[in-house]
Amino acid sequence: MTLSLRTRVLLGAILWTAGLVLLSFVVIAHVFKHFPDLPVLGKSGSIHYIWGTHALFIVVTSVIAMVGGALQVRWGLSGIGRLRTRLGAVHRGQEARVGGTYASEVQPLVDDLNALLDQREEAVRRAVAKAGDLAHGLKTPLALLAREAERATAAGHVDIAAAVNEQVERMRRQIDYHLAHARAAASGTAGARALVLDSAEGLARTMRRLHADRGLTIDVQSSDTHVARVQREDLDEMLGNLLDNACKWARSRIVLASTVVDRTVMLTVDDDGPGLAAEMRERVLQRGVRADEKARGSGLGLAIVRDLAELYSGSVALSDSPLGGLRVTLSLPCADGSA
């Protein structure tokens, strides 16, 4: 049976007080033993008798009572510390619910909190399912529009087909953006783990094939011990956008590297392109803003990376690259057990 917090604190106070009284009595007996001329008590034979025959027993008993009282209070309050630890784990995404058994005054609060977390998880799951259904419903007509654009090209209406394809691609990017955002918000970080090296190497191979005609060199410098606390799909989304952006501007070389600093995985993507002016770096992280307004695209690439990173308590920063172009630094929390 689990004692209530109130009972433990009360029992601890009683034991501590009893031990303190007994110890005080021994101290008084010791004083009057060495100062027998003190009035009244010093002349009492009972004091000397207690000191001579039961002093050690009383001291040991008082110490045990005081230690027992202190332990009772500590055990009673330890549940608060465990609750704080479990809440921190839920906040960091390491656990989905608050586990453990607590004092009777605290347990109802924990049960209500877990019920609320379960309700939220179910609501988010339904919302994401609806978002997926909506996206699926939109992708079908988009595919039909793309097919009509191909027919228009075959019929010689190249300008019309190009305009249609551009808008179709723009809408697809919007759908992918909102789906990625919804998926990351729903999955959270509970149990999320993604090996950076696997994601980086897979994306690098894909980008090399896509840009084979340009002869780009894409170097991956990572370790199999670098594990980020994110879903693998979201890490692929973030790194894929960063590599795609780097490939658009690089002249010949891109370097994707990762390091671990203070429980944070730092991923950097460097290119040897023209770089980006300092006054534009904050703006391009905003949704819909492109570094080159003449270039095709919806301007969502870096915005997707920023939003997904923030959902995982991460961040994105832009700076000058040692290669001469732009460096994008993606910071993500380490998964438990990674180095």
WOJOTA-V967172 format. One record per run of one state. SS is the DSSP state (H for helix, E for strand, L for the rest). FROM is the first residue (numbers start at 0). TO is the last residue. Records with the same first field share a line. If there is no record, write none. Layout:
# WOJOTA-V967172
SS->FROM-TO / FROM-TO
This chain:
# WOJOTA-V967172
L->0-3 / 34-38 / 43-43 / 53-53 / 91-102 / 154-156 / 187-192 / 210-210 / 214-215 / 221-225 / 228-230 / 249-251 / 261-262 / 271-276 / 281-281 / 285-299 / 311-313 / 320-324 / 334-338
H->4-33 / 39-42 / 44-52 / 54-90 / 103-153 / 157-186 / 195-209 / 211-213 / 231-248 / 277-280 / 282-284 / 300-310
E->193-194 / 216-220 / 226-227 / 252-260 / 263-270 / 314-319 / 325-333
